[in-house]
């Protein structure tokens, strides 16, 4: 599933970046992937994905 249309980020990529970034922040996951939120529409879903990834770790 696509998390961020502006950056074409997939859910699995955001999950992995959240694990690597070791922070419960979607912006840190985006930075780990070499980008940043543009329009901001994705942040609520990205926040949810990052939180789930961190809780599963």
DABEL-V308660 format. One record per helix or strand of 3 or more residues. SS is the DSSP state (H for helix, E for strand). FROM is the first residue (numbers start at 1). TO is the last residue. If there is no record, write none. Layout:
ss->SS from->FROM to->TO
ss->SS from->FROM to->TO
This chain:
ss->E from->2 to->4
ss->H from->11 to->21
ss->H from->26 to->32
ss->H from->43 to->56
